[in-house]
């Protein structure tokens, strides 16, 4: 499944047969549903010589199985970023991967579960466009062209990103000026011709003094651009 599609939640074993029918009886993966404390992700790049550069971890919040808002740097506690980088670097090395790779992780108590590997620039790394020395997109080009990897340090203390789904266009073109009146806001539209509910049409990135504050500001600005508001 992707962005909540191709997935069915089964509260009980008796629901499995109906869930399978809803998925057209195709081969499926049955996963245990975890009670997450939170989800984080790290975007990294690895070049052909095995050099790895990791970005600060982002904390992610989903709505309906789709990434809604994320903020960076995630607060991981002493040594947390280093431990996460070590795990993600190990994965990239074992795969002999070249390019940008996103590693999503569930935190459940003191346990960390690798949830997904995305072999590409990733939604949760979009904040790097406006908040890091080298964006994940430039880093992808550097990695696959055998150029030196760029610096991944953040140039601000906190960054947040809110996805813009097609639902925002229900009453017409959103009022982007309401978001862009905030000096720290950056609007990125993907040029997709048809806005559909649940379709990612763009994102808003903001910077702020704290990561969570930036995430909250991105969420608030997205709400303000809606013509329903």
Beta strands, then each sheet from edge to edge (+ up, - down):
strand 1: 38-46
strand 2: 52-54
strand 3: 58-63
strand 4: 66-72
strand 5: 99-108
strand 6: 111-118
strand 7: 158-165
strand 8: 185-189
strand 9: 200-208
sheet 1: 2+ 1- 3+ 4- 7+ 9- 8+
sheet 2: 2+ 1- 5+ 6-
end
